[in-house]
Amino acid sequence: MCASSCMCASYCMCASSSMCASYCMCASSSMCASYCLCASYCMCASYCMCDSLLIFFLQCLAFDQANSYCQSNPRNWHDFQINSCLSLGRLAYVNPEQISPLFSRFAEPWLHLIRQAPHDYEKVKAFHGFCNCVEIVPEHFLIRPEGGQQPKPKPSLELFMIAIATFTPSFDPEGRIVLPGQRMPPDDLVVRLREILKAYRNQISRVDWDNFFYRMQPPALVQHIEEKYLGA
């Protein structure tokens, strides 16, 4: 790491190591005491992140890589991945300009993993971070035909909608609970997700949108997204 340092020395990692055991997400627990690397530990005041930290989180989204970090207790690899997913979202929340160029490398596995994270405000911040990347790189979920035709939706846009839908506890197939007094997802995130989904719908032709949207399964997913995010 350069002398100017982009992380506090006590929290930095050496270039040859994926992460110091003393501060990485606990392999024996679904979250460490301070939870998925508080943003103030991940970056300095200028929000300059160490590239090796980003590479570490990207690697952890892959099963084999996460499993290799949890060899002492392989059953915890999944919790390790979810923490990496949340951490990457948190980093995108505070510094989307640095994370967004890597969006194509983590978007799909991130969408699979975030569905399994607890319904809490760490997940809210991670979702906001993901939305930051979507707004910077909206083309990721679109196919641009030649000849200036309207874009078509990629299959991964469906993953985005499923992740959004399962953030609503009543629609969550795992039945994860929300703490008393919390509303998930909160209104500000709902508004933001609504704007993003409507922007995609408006870019895609009516025929292509209908063929994409109304073939999604289960039908309850279509109804939920349509009523909560695509209604008037």
WOWO-V713652 format. One record per residue. N is the residue number from 1. RES is the residue in three letters. PSI is psi in degrees with one decimal (* if undefined). OMEGA is omega as a letter, one per 20 degrees, with the letter a starting at -180 (* if undefined). NEAR is the number of other ideal C-beta (glycine too) atoms within 12 Angstrom. Layout:
BEGIN
<<N;RES;PSI;OMEGA;NEAR> <N;RES;PSI;OMEGA;NEAR>>
END
This chain:
BEGIN
<<1;MET;140.7;a;22> <2;CYS;163.5;a;13> <3;ALA;-32.2;a;7> <4;SER;-27.0;r;13> <5;SER;134.1;r;19> <6;CYS;6.1;r;28> <7;MET;150.2;r;34> <8;CYS;141.5;a;19> <9;ALA;-36.9;a;17> <10;SER;-12.6;a;11> <11;TYR;-0.2;a;28> <12;CYS;164.7;r;29> <13;MET;150.6;a;32> <14;CYS;155.9;a;17> <15;ALA;-28.7;a;15> <16;SER;-0.9;a;9> <17;SER;144.1;a;19> <18;SER;-30.5;r;26> <19;MET;142.1;r;37> <20;CYS;135.2;a;23> <21;ALA;-28.2;a;17> <22;SER;-21.1;a;15> <23;TYR;0.7;r;27> <24;CYS;162.6;a;31> <25;MET;125.9;a;41> <26;CYS;125.5;r;25> <27;ALA;-23.4;a;29> <28;SER;3.8;a;19> <29;SER;152.8;a;19> <30;SER;-15.3;r;28> <31;MET;148.3;r;28> <32;CYS;175.6;a;27> <33;ALA;-41.4;a;13> <34;SER;2.3;a;21> <35;TYR;163.8;a;28> <36;CYS;63.7;r;41> <37;LEU;88.3;r;43> <38;CYS;139.9;a;25> <39;ALA;-32.4;a;31> <40;SER;-19.3;r;16> <41;TYR;-23.5;a;32> <42;CYS;-19.2;a;40> <43;MET;157.0;r;30> <44;CYS;-175.2;a;23> <45;ALA;-29.1;a;14> <46;SER;1.0;r;13> <47;TYR;35.6;r;21> <48;CYS;117.5;a;22> <49;MET;151.4;r;36> <50;CYS;129.9;a;35> <51;ASP;-35.1;a;21> <52;SER;-27.1;r;24> <53;LEU;-42.9;r;40> <54;LEU;-43.3;r;35> <55;ILE;-38.1;r;24> <56;PHE;-48.8;a;36> <57;PHE;-39.0;r;46> <58;LEU;-42.1;r;31> <59;GLN;-34.9;a;27> <60;CYS;-16.7;r;40> <61;LEU;-13.5;r;37> <62;ALA;138.0;a;26> <63;PHE;-51.9;a;20> <64;ASP;-39.9;a;15> <65;GLN;-47.2;a;23> <66;ALA;-38.7;a;34> <67;ASN;-34.3;a;23> <68;SER;-26.7;r;18> <69;TYR;-10.5;a;34> <70;CYS;34.9;a;29> <71;GLN;-26.7;r;15> <72;SER;-24.3;r;15> <73;ASN;78.3;a;17> <74;PRO;-25.5;a;18> <75;ARG;-16.6;a;15> <76;ASN;5.6;a;23> <77;TRP;-34.2;a;29> <78;HIS;-42.7;r;25> <79;ASP;-37.8;r;31> <80;PHE;-42.4;r;42> <81;GLN;-43.6;a;38> <82;ILE;-40.6;r;37> <83;ASN;-38.2;r;42> <84;SER;-39.9;r;46> <85;CYS;-47.7;r;44> <86;LEU;-39.9;a;44> <87;SER;-42.1;r;48> <88;LEU;-40.3;r;52> <89;GLY;-39.3;r;44> <90;ARG;-39.3;r;42> <91;LEU;-40.5;r;46> <92;ALA;-24.0;r;43> <93;TYR;-38.4;a;34> <94;VAL;-22.7;a;30> <95;ASN;66.5;a;31> <96;PRO;-27.8;a;27> <97;GLU;-32.1;r;20> <98;GLN;-28.6;a;28> <99;ILE;-35.8;a;39> <100;SER;-33.6;r;29> <101;PRO;-19.3;r;19> <102;LEU;4.3;a;29> <103;PHE;-42.6;a;35> <104;SER;-19.8;a;21> <105;ARG;-20.9;a;22> <106;PHE;-7.7;a;39> <107;ALA;-51.0;a;36> <108;GLU;-51.5;r;26> <109;PRO;-33.5;r;30> <110;TRP;-43.5;a;45> <111;LEU;-33.8;r;36> <112;HIS;-42.7;a;25> <113;LEU;-36.8;a;36> <114;ILE;-25.1;r;45> <115;ARG;-22.1;a;30> <116;GLN;3.6;r;27> <117;ALA;152.9;r;41> <118;PRO;150.0;r;30> <119;HIS;87.3;a;31> <120;ASP;-175.4;a;27> <121;TYR;-15.7;r;27> <122;GLU;-40.5;r;33> <123;LYS;-37.8;r;42> <124;VAL;-47.9;a;32> <125;LYS;-39.1;r;32> <126;ALA;-40.5;r;45> <127;PHE;-41.6;r;41> <128;HIS;-39.7;r;34> <129;GLY;-42.2;r;41> <130;PHE;-41.5;r;45> <131;CYS;-36.7;r;39> <132;ASN;-44.9;r;29> <133;CYS;-41.1;r;37> <134;VAL;-41.6;a;37> <135;GLU;-28.7;r;24> <136;ILE;-36.5;a;23> <137;VAL;62.8;a;24> <138;PRO;-21.6;a;28> <139;GLU;-14.3;a;23> <140;HIS;-34.4;a;32> <141;PHE;14.0;a;35> <142;LEU;152.1;r;29> <143;ILE;125.6;a;20> <144;ARG;104.9;r;18> <145;PRO;157.4;r;13> <146;GLU;155.7;r;8> <147;GLY;10.6;r;7> <148;GLY;16.6;r;7> <149;GLN;164.7;r;15> <150;GLN;146.1;a;20> <151;PRO;158.3;r;27> <152;LYS;151.3;a;23> <153;PRO;140.4;r;33> <154;LYS;154.6;r;24> <155;PRO;-29.0;a;18> <156;SER;-18.9;r;27> <157;LEU;-31.3;r;36> <158;GLU;-39.2;r;27> <159;LEU;-39.6;r;27> <160;PHE;-44.3;a;40> <161;MET;-37.5;r;37> <162;ILE;-42.9;r;30> <163;ALA;-39.8;r;38> <164;ILE;-46.6;a;38> <165;ALA;-41.4;a;36> <166;THR;-3.5;r;34> <167;PHE;-13.6;r;40> <168;THR;113.5;a;32> <169;PRO;-38.5;a;23> <170;SER;-17.6;r;19> <171;PHE;-4.0;a;29> <172;ASP;116.6;a;28> <173;PRO;-20.9;r;16> <174;GLU;-10.7;r;14> <175;GLY;29.5;r;12> <176;ARG;136.8;a;23> <177;ILE;163.4;r;14> <178;VAL;139.4;r;22> <179;LEU;148.1;r;13> <180;PRO;137.6;r;7> <181;GLY;-8.0;r;8> <182;GLN;144.5;r;18> <183;ARG;119.5;a;20> <184;MET;131.6;i;31> <185;PRO;153.7;a;36> <186;PRO;161.5;a;23> <187;ASP;-38.7;a;14> <188;ASP;-34.8;r;18> <189;LEU;-38.1;r;30> <190;VAL;-46.0;r;28> <191;VAL;-43.6;a;17> <192;ARG;-45.3;r;25> <193;LEU;-36.6;r;33> <194;ARG;-43.8;a;25> <195;GLU;-39.5;a;20> <196;ILE;-47.8;a;33> <197;LEU;-38.7;r;35> <198;LYS;-35.0;r;21> <199;ALA;-40.1;r;22> <200;TYR;-46.3;a;37> <201;ARG;-39.2;a;29> <202;ASN;-22.6;r;17> <203;GLN;-24.4;a;24> <204;ILE;142.9;r;29> <205;SER;153.6;a;20> <206;ARG;-41.6;a;14> <207;VAL;-47.9;a;14> <208;ASP;-37.9;r;24> <209;TRP;-46.9;a;27> <210;ASP;-41.3;r;16> <211;ASN;-33.6;r;14> <212;PHE;-51.8;a;29> <213;PHE;-44.9;a;28> <214;TYR;-2.1;r;19> <215;ARG;-5.5;a;16> <216;MET;150.0;a;27> <217;GLN;147.6;i;14> <218;PRO;167.8;r;15> <219;PRO;-29.3;r;13> <220;ALA;-31.6;r;20> <221;LEU;-46.3;r;29> <222;VAL;-46.1;a;25> <223;GLN;-42.8;a;21> <224;HIS;-47.9;a;26> <225;ILE;-40.2;a;37> <226;GLU;-42.3;a;24> <227;GLU;-39.9;a;17> <228;LYS;-32.2;a;28> <229;TYR;-19.5;a;33> <230;LEU;1.3;r;27> <231;GLY;177.2;a;14> <232;ALA;*;*;8>>
END
